[in-house]
């Protein structure tokens, strides 16, 4: 069967031509040699994907997203905002990982530590194999506007702000470390307050509360073991924090939101250590971190000062949100098991 696929490409003029060359060299030839009939849609500016997805033909065989986490979030949100979302969400989605972190791809497709060239080529082969799996998504709603949809993570707080800080690029090898150190020279602790309430995964028979565990960008199927030092979040409480980290965990057996809170009790040295360890190893852990597993939660910032969520790599102004899981909502091309 000849696959008819629409390919949505991010604006490579903004992100640089290196990603475009990677796609044209490592993915496009495989798709063409495989006999895939591709209609390419290139965006001109960030945010355009949401609008373009409203015009996709619901009868195509697949959708290919060539870009990073932000591009996938935009396309996914646009698709699930359509009136015919129940039909369009069943069209398989192929991800060509061309971003910096590609956490969405690692989370739902393949988290193997391959080189970029190998990962891009394998993602194209996944599409040719025409093998798919169902994937759950997070629906994030606010009191205003329409929902946003994501598959990987929500992060918020001063620790995340330091990670997102790109102002010190000129310091070379120190550019990823310096923001954490400089954050400790400002008002301390750099805490934010919020009201957090959630529905425990226990009550839905999809999981259990666990002890604080290292939070990594990839799936953590082997990181949910009980210990004697279990620290749980209250089901409804006001928290003062330097970091909140939500990970959508899903495998064949269970799906839940792993929510970790790093409290404002953190001292300056531990703040720096947490940040540097996260940069070096992709792991976020601290003995004072509280973690729980839930099926949905509400988060309401209490501070007047503007802050920002990072949702699957994209920044959103922090405001009250309700997050819940839509189980097996979309279908993606995946590698053989």
N, C-alpha and C positions, 0 to 999 in steps of 0.2 A: 504494500500500500504506500502511495506517495503522500507523505505528510505535508499538510499546508499549515505553515506556522507564521505568526506575526512576531517579529523581533523588535523589541523596544530598546533603543540604545540611549544611554545618558548623554548629556552634553559634554563631549570630550574636549571641546574648546575651553571649557571652564576647568576641568580636572586635569588637562594635559593630554598630549597625543600618545604618550606611552601606552595608556590603556587601549586606545584605538588600535595601535600597532599590534598589541598582544592579541586582541580579538581577531583582527584580519589575518594574523600569522598562525595562531594556534587553534582557533575555533571555527571560523568561517569555512576554511577549506574542507574540514571534516564534514560539516553539515551539507555543503554542496556536493561532495563526493558521495554522500549517503543518499542523494536524491531528494533532499528536503526542499520543498518550494517555499522560499522565504520572502515575506513582505516586510521590508525594514521601515521602521518609524523612528526618526531621530528627533530628539528634543532640542529646543533652542534655548531654554532657560530652566532653572530649577523650579520644580513644582508643576511643570507642564504635563508630566506623566499622568497626573490625576485627571486632567481634562481629556487627554487623548484616549484614555481607556474607555471613556464613555462611547466612543465610536468604533470599538473593536467588534468584529463580526462574531456573534456567539456560536457560529457553525464551524469555526476553524478548529484544527486538530491540536493546536498547542500555542503557547505563548512563551517566547524566549526573552529573558531580561538580561541584557548585557550591561553590567554596571556593578555598583557596590551596594551596601546596606540601604542607603538612602533611596536609591532608585527602586529597589525592591519594595520598600515601604510605600513609596508613592504609588507604584503600580497596584500593589495589593489593596491599598486603601481605595484607590479609584475603582477597582473591580468590585469590591464588596460594598461600595456605595451605590452601585447600579440597582435599578428596580428589578432587574432579572438576575440578581446575585446568586440565587439558588442554582440557576442554569450555568452562568458564566464561571462560577467557582469550581465547576467540575471539569473545566478545560485544564489539562495538565500544564504546569508551569516549569520551564527549564531555566536554571540560573547559571549564567556565565560569570564567575566571580572576578571582577576587575577592580574592586575597591581596595582600600588600604587594609582593613581588618577582615572583611567578609564573614562577620560573625553569624549573619543569617544563614549563609550557605553552610558554614561549619556546623550550625545547630541542627538544620533540618535535612541536609543532603549527605555531606561526607566531611567528617572532621579529621581525616587522615592528614598527617603533617607533610604533605607533598610540596614540592616546589611550585611556584606560580604557573609555570609552563605546563607541568603535568596536571595540575588541578584544572586549568582551563580546558585542556584537551580532553580530560576525563569527563568534564561536565558536558561537552559536546557529544561524546560517545554515549552518555546516559540518555540523551534525547533520541539518538538513533536506535538504541535498544528498546525504546518505547515501554520501559518498565516504570511504573508509577507507585506512589504510596500516598495515603491520606495524611494530612498534617493539620494539627490544631493551631489556632491563632488566638491572640489576645485582642479583645475589643475594648478600646479605651474611649470612654465617653466623658464629656464635660457638661456643665450646666448650659453652655452655649455652643453653637456650631454642631457639626456632624462628627460621627465617630472616626477614630483613627485605628488602623489595624497593624499589628506587629507580630513577629514570630520568635523574637529572641530575648530582648531585655529592655528594662526601664531603669535608668540610673539618675540619681539626684543628690546634690549636696556639695559642700566645699571640696571634698576629696575628688569628686568627679569634675568639678570646675578646674581643679589643678591639672587633671589629665587632659582636659580639652584645651588648655591654654597653649596657644601657638605663638605667643609674642616673642619668645626667646629663641627662635630658630637660628639666630646669628651666633649663639653660643656653642654651636657644633654639638659635640657629644654630651654636653650638659643640658641640652634643650628640653629633654624629657624629665630631668631630675630637678632642675632649678625651680620650677613652679611650686613644687611641694615645700621646698625650703623657704621660699619667699612668703608663702602663705602663713607660715608660723611667725613671721615678723609683723603681721598685721594684728588686728583685734583677735584676742584669743579667749576662749575657744571660738572658732568661726562657725558656731552652731546655727542651725535652723530648726524651727519648731513646726510640728504638724500633728494633726489628729489622724490616727491610723486605726481602721477597724477591718476585720476580715472574717471570712467564713472558712473554718478549718477544713482541710482536706479529710480529716477524720470523719466528719459528719457526712461526707459524700462517698466514703469508702474508696477513695482514690489515693490515699497516701497516709502519712503520719508525721507528727511533729518530730523534728530531729535536732540534734545538737548543732552548734555553729560549725560549718564546714567551709573549706576554701572554695571561693567562688571563682570559676574559670570561664573563659568565653565559650568553651565547647560543652557538649553534653556531659553530665556528671553521673552517669548511671552507677558508677562504683563508689560514690561519695556520700551515701546516705545511710551510714551505720550509726546506731545509737552508742552513746558513751554515758558515763556516770555524771558528766558535767553538763547535762542538758540545760540550755538557757532558752526559754521560750518568750516570745512576745505576747503581751496581753492581747486579748481579742478585740479590745477597744480601749485605746489609751492615747494620751498626748505624749509625744516623744520629742526629745531634743537630740539632734543627730548631726554628724559630720558626713554621713553617707547612707543612702538607701539604695539597695540593689535588688532588682526583681529579675528572676530568670524563669522563662517558661521551659519547664522540664517535660519532655515527652519521650516515651518509648512504646513498645508494643503492649506493655502491661499497665502503665499508669501515666496520667498527665496532671500536672499541678504547677502552681506558681511558687517558686522558692523565693521567699522574701527575707533579706538580711538587712539588719540595721546596725550601723556602727555609731555608738552613742557619743555624746559630746564630752564624756569623761576621758576620752583619749588624750594622752599628753603629746607634746610637740614631737618628741623623738619617735613615738609610735606612729604618729601621723606620717612622718617622713618615711619610716620603714615600710608602712603599709603601701604607700604610693610607689616607692622604688621597687618593692617586691612585685607589685602588680605590673609595673613597666617591664621588669626583667623576665618574669616567669608567667605573666598572665594570671596570677593567683592573688586573690584578695582574702586575707584571713587575719583574725585577731582574737585573742582570748575573750575580749569583752563583746564580741559580735553576737547578736541575738538573731536567730533564724527560725522561720516557721514555714510550713507548707499549707497552701490554701487553694481554694477554687475561685475565689473572687475577693476583692478588697476595695475599700474606699480610702482615699488619701486627700486630706484637706490642709494645705499650707496655712500657717497662722501668722507668719511675718508679713509686714507691709512691703518690705524690700523685694524687688523683682529678682527672681531666680529662674533657673532653666532645668527642665527635664532633658535627658538624652534618651530618646526612644529609637532603638535600632539604628543608632548613629546619627539621627536627626534631632535638632534642638527645638523644643517647644516651651513656651512660657509656662511656668509652674502655676497651676490653678487646681481647684478641686477636681478630682477624677474618680471614676468608677471603672475598675478593670475586672473583666471576667473572661473565662475561657470559652471559645467556640470549638467544640470537639470535632475533629476530622472535617474541618471547614473547606480546605482546599486540597488540591492534588498536585504533586510535584514529580518530575522525572527523577529517578534515583538510581544508584548503582546496584548491580546484582548483590544479593545478600550471601 
